Amino acid sequence: MSFCSVRHSEGAVRLKNPGRIRLKGLKKNLLMGSALLGLLFAFFLVACASTGGGVSQSSVAKQRHFLWKVSDDDSHVWILGSIHFADSTFYPLSSEISNAFDESEELAVEINIADDSVAATVTQNSLEKGMLPQGKRLKDVLPIALWNSLDSLCTVWNFPSMALMNLRPWLAAMTLSSIAIQRAGIDPAYGIDAVLLDSAALRGMPIVGLETAEEQVGALADTSEGDTLGIYYLENTLKEISELDSMVTQMSRAWKTGDDSLMVAVLNSGKKADSSARDSLMEAESDRRIYKERNEKMSAGIAQFLSENRKVFVVVGAAHLVLDQDNVIELLRRRGLKVERF
């Protein structure tokens, strides 16, 4: 597999060799996680693809975007909410996004997935935190009904469930998500952040990470004795895999039209008003680790860019910008910064 590069043409970010996929297995899943509980959105951010029901570029141009300009007295940065899986209908990006990117001098991302040392650290940490202790098997860790559901899905996919036997539940969930994504034909090479990373590399644009690889892996990895949070991830993954096509189509439309309400509705679609006490507790812990703590760190890093008068284009998962009252945009607003939506 090779890298999908991009080029600039008439102010727009465009794909070069769009048919070539940049996908490196486990590493890519961990990093795309970004922004659906257990399937896509629980993997840190927002993942999305559109194979139908798209929005034309002419209509997109009339809509607002998941793009913000955040300013202090003498400087500003741009913040774009990314979806990590897309298709060719997302390109070229709108002139508002492309112009903001072109005027910037640095690109800030959650972690720099183009850096081989970062990739190696992600892989190492995933293996360290994602393997069960010797003598334990996934089949023995999971409730019997959950294992049976997993095993049945693997049978349908013609994928050996034994390949998951040494994995902790959280890493098994991510592995199943990776398979579901690939089976759906979703291409991470078209992801907004992946395209902008490639474009920055071609320009010789410095790339800054808002987080470390250890922090991203640690946000999801459950290494507790009972693997309770990992089991929760896995349960939700199996529930939502059947809804993948609908979810990504709706999320695609939300991003293309800048529809916050639709985006939030899709992201929250797995939540139930009548959740059990256990599920409510797991949901709160998941939100704390995946969003609240990371949003604080991201907003602090962005505020530092402004204090240093750096011209930075920031790309993070869209979920970090629109979910709950402690999203990155709201946290920056609370710092007294000027926030404008484009």
C-alpha positions in Angstrom: 0.0 0.0 0.0 1.3 3.5 -0.7 0.6 7.0 0.3 -2.1 9.0 -1.4 -0.6 12.4 -2.2 -2.3 15.6 -2.9 -1.6 18.7 -5.0 -2.8 22.3 -5.0 -4.6 23.6 -8.0 -6.3 27.0 -8.3 -6.4 27.4 -4.5 -8.1 24.0 -3.8 -6.8 20.9 -2.2 -7.1 18.0 -4.7 -6.2 14.4 -4.7 -3.4 13.0 -6.8 -3.6 9.3 -7.6 -6.9 9.0 -5.6 -7.3 5.3 -6.3 -4.2 4.4 -4.3 -5.0 3.6 -0.7 -2.9 4.6 2.3 -3.8 2.0 4.9 -1.5 0.5 7.5 -3.8 -1.9 9.3 -3.9 -1.5 13.1 -2.1 1.8 13.1 -4.6 3.4 10.8 -7.6 2.1 12.8 -6.1 3.5 16.1 -5.6 6.9 14.5 -8.8 7.1 12.7 -10.9 5.9 15.5 -11.1 9.6 15.5 -13.8 10.8 15.9 -19.8 6.1 16.7 -19.5 4.2 20.0 -17.6 1.0 19.3 -17.6 1.2 15.6 -16.4 4.5 14.4 -17.1 7.4 16.8 -15.8 5.5 19.8 -12.5 5.2 18.0 -11.7 8.8 19.0 -13.2 10.9 16.3 -15.6 10.9 13.4 -15.2 8.5 10.6 -17.3 8.8 7.5 -17.8 7.8 3.9 -20.4 8.5 1.3 -21.2 6.1 -1.5 -24.6 7.6 -2.3 -26.9 10.4 -1.3 -24.0 12.9 -1.7 -24.3 16.7 -1.9 -23.2 18.4 -5.0 -20.3 20.9 -4.8 -22.6 23.7 -6.0 -24.9 23.2 -3.1 -22.1 22.7 -0.6 -20.7 26.1 -1.5 -23.8 27.7 -0.2 -23.6 25.9 3.2 -21.4 26.6 6.2 -18.6 24.3 7.1 -17.1 22.7 10.1 -14.5 25.5 10.0 -13.8 28.1 12.6 -11.5 31.1 12.9 -10.3 31.7 16.5 -8.6 35.0 17.2 -7.0 37.0 20.0 -6.0 40.6 19.8 -3.3 40.2 17.2 -3.4 36.7 15.7 -5.7 33.9 14.6 -5.8 30.2 13.8 -8.1 28.1 11.7 -9.8 25.0 13.1 -11.4 22.4 10.8 -13.5 19.4 12.0 -12.4 16.4 10.2 -14.0 13.1 9.1 -11.4 10.4 8.7 -13.0 8.3 6.0 -14.5 9.9 2.9 -14.7 9.6 -0.9 -13.9 11.5 -4.0 -17.1 13.6 -3.8 -15.6 15.5 -0.9 -13.0 17.1 -3.2 -12.0 19.6 -4.1 -12.5 21.1 -0.7 -14.4 24.4 -0.6 -12.6 27.6 -1.3 -13.1 28.7 2.3 -11.2 25.7 3.6 -8.6 25.7 1.0 -7.9 29.4 1.4 -7.6 29.1 5.1 -5.2 26.2 4.7 -3.1 28.1 2.1 -2.6 31.1 4.3 -1.4 29.0 7.2 2.2 28.3 7.9 1.8 25.1 10.1 -0.6 22.2 10.2 -1.6 20.9 13.7 -3.2 17.5 13.9 -4.1 15.2 16.8 -1.0 13.1 16.1 1.2 13.1 13.1 0.3 9.8 11.4 2.8 10.5 8.6 5.7 10.3 11.1 7.1 6.8 11.1 8.3 7.1 14.7 4.8 8.0 15.8 3.4 5.1 13.9 5.9 2.7 15.6 4.9 4.1 19.0 1.2 3.6 18.3 1.8 0.0 17.3 4.1 -0.7 20.3 1.6 0.8 22.7 -1.3 -1.0 21.2 0.4 -4.3 21.5 1.5 -3.6 25.0 -2.0 -2.5 26.1 -4.0 -4.7 23.8 -2.9 -8.2 24.5 -4.4 -10.3 27.3 -2.1 -11.7 30.0 -0.7 -15.1 29.2 -3.2 -17.8 29.9 -6.2 -15.7 29.3 -8.4 -15.9 26.2 -10.9 -13.4 24.8 -13.5 -16.1 24.8 -13.1 -16.6 28.5 -13.1 -12.9 29.3 -16.4 -12.1 27.5 -19.9 -13.0 28.6 -20.9 -16.1 26.6 -23.7 -14.3 24.7 -21.2 -11.6 23.5 -18.7 -14.1 22.4 -21.3 -16.0 20.5 -22.3 -12.8 18.7 -18.7 -12.1 17.8 -18.1 -15.6 16.7 -21.2 -15.6 14.5 -20.2 -12.3 12.8 -16.7 -13.7 12.1 -18.3 -16.8 10.5 -20.4 -14.5 8.2 -17.3 -12.6 7.3 -15.2 -15.8 6.8 -12.8 -14.3 9.4 -11.3 -16.7 12.0 -12.4 -15.6 15.5 -9.4 -17.4 16.8 -7.3 -14.5 15.4 -8.9 -12.4 18.1 -8.4 -14.8 21.0 -5.3 -13.1 22.6 -6.7 -9.6 22.3 -8.2 -7.5 25.0 -11.9 -6.6 24.2 -11.0 -3.0 23.3 -8.5 -4.1 20.7 -10.8 -6.8 19.4 -13.5 -4.1 18.9 -11.1 -2.0 16.9 -10.1 -5.0 14.8 -13.7 -5.8 14.0 -14.2 -2.1 13.1 -11.3 -2.2 10.7 -12.8 -5.2 9.0 -16.2 -3.6 8.8 -14.8 -0.4 7.3 -12.8 -2.2 4.7 -15.7 -4.5 3.8 -17.8 -1.4 3.2 -15.3 -0.1 0.8 -14.5 3.0 2.8 -11.2 4.6 1.9 -9.2 6.3 4.6 -7.0 7.8 1.9 -9.8 10.3 1.2 -10.1 11.3 4.9 -9.8 15.1 5.3 -6.9 15.0 7.7 -5.0 12.4 5.6 -5.3 14.6 2.5 -4.2 17.7 4.4 -1.3 15.9 5.9 -0.1 14.8 2.5 -0.6 18.4 1.2 1.4 19.8 4.0 4.2 17.4 3.4 4.3 18.4 -0.3 4.5 22.0 0.7 7.2 21.4 3.3 4.8 22.7 5.9 5.7 21.9 9.5 3.3 19.5 11.1 2.6 19.7 14.9 0.9 17.1 17.1 -1.6 18.2 19.7 -1.2 14.9 21.5 1.3 12.1 21.8 0.8 8.6 20.5 0.7 7.3 24.0 -2.1 9.6 24.9 -4.3 8.6 22.0 -3.8 4.9 22.6 -4.3 5.4 26.4 -7.6 7.2 25.8 -9.2 4.0 24.5 -7.1 1.1 25.9 -8.8 -0.6 28.8 -6.2 -2.7 30.8 -8.3 -3.1 33.9 -8.6 -6.5 35.6 -12.2 -7.0 34.4 -11.9 -5.2 31.0 -15.2 -3.6 31.7 -14.9 -0.6 29.5 -13.4 -2.7 26.7 -16.3 -5.1 26.9 -18.6 -2.1 26.6 -16.8 -0.9 23.5 -17.1 -4.4 22.0 -20.8 -4.7 22.7 -21.5 -1.4 21.0 -19.3 -2.3 18.0 -21.3 -5.5 17.4 -24.6 -3.6 17.7 -23.7 -0.8 15.3 -21.9 -2.7 12.6 -25.2 -3.5 11.0 -26.0 0.2 10.8 -22.7 1.3 9.2 -24.1 2.2 5.8 -26.8 4.4 7.2 -24.5 6.0 9.8 -21.8 7.0 7.4 -24.2 8.3 4.8 -25.9 10.6 7.3 -22.5 11.7 8.7 -21.3 12.5 5.2 -24.3 14.7 4.6 -23.9 16.4 7.9 -20.3 17.3 7.2 -20.9 18.4 3.6 -23.7 20.7 4.7 -22.2 21.9 8.0 -25.3 20.5 9.8 -24.4 20.4 13.5 -27.7 18.9 14.6 -27.5 16.0 12.2 -23.9 15.3 13.1 -24.6 15.3 16.8 -27.7 13.1 16.2 -25.6 10.5 14.4 -22.9 10.6 17.0 -25.4 10.1 19.8 -27.5 7.5 18.0 -26.2 4.7 20.1 -27.1 6.3 23.4 -30.4 5.3 25.1 -32.5 7.4 27.5 -33.2 4.3 29.5 -29.7 3.0 29.7 -28.9 0.7 32.6 -26.8 2.1 35.5 -23.8 0.1 34.2 -24.1 1.4 30.7 -24.5 5.0 31.9 -21.4 4.6 34.0 -19.4 3.2 31.0 -20.7 5.9 28.7 -19.6 8.6 31.2 -16.2 7.1 31.5 -15.8 6.7 27.8 -16.8 10.3 27.2 -14.3 11.5 29.9 -11.4 9.6 28.3 -12.2 10.1 24.7 -13.5 13.6 24.7 -13.4 15.7 27.8 -9.8 15.2 28.8 -8.6 15.4 25.3 -10.6 18.5 24.5 -9.0 20.3 27.4 -5.5 19.4 26.1 -6.4 20.4 22.5 -7.9 23.7 23.5 -4.8 24.5 25.6 -2.5 23.8 22.7 -4.5 25.9 20.3 -4.6 28.8 22.8 -0.8 28.5 23.0 -0.5 28.9 19.2 -2.4 32.2 19.5 -0.2 33.4 22.4 2.9 32.7 20.2 1.3 34.4 17.2 1.7 31.3 15.1 -0.3 30.9 11.8 -1.7 27.4 12.3 -4.3 25.4 10.5 -5.7 22.9 13.1 -7.5 19.7 12.0 -9.2 17.5 14.7 -12.1 15.1 14.6 -15.4 17.0 14.2 -16.8 15.3 17.3 -14.4 17.3 19.4 -15.9 20.5 18.0 -19.6 19.9 18.3 -20.3 17.3 21.1 -21.4 18.5 24.5 -20.8 21.7 26.3 -17.1 21.1 26.8 -16.1 20.8 23.2 -12.9 22.5 21.9 -14.7 25.5 20.4 -16.6 26.2 23.6 -13.5 25.8 25.7 -11.7 28.4 23.5 -14.7 30.7 23.8 -14.5 30.5 27.5 -10.9 31.7 27.4 -12.2 35.0 26.0 -11.1 34.3 22.4 -13.1 35.5 19.4 -14.8 32.5 17.6 -16.2 32.8 14.1 -17.9 30.0 12.0 -17.4 29.8 8.3 
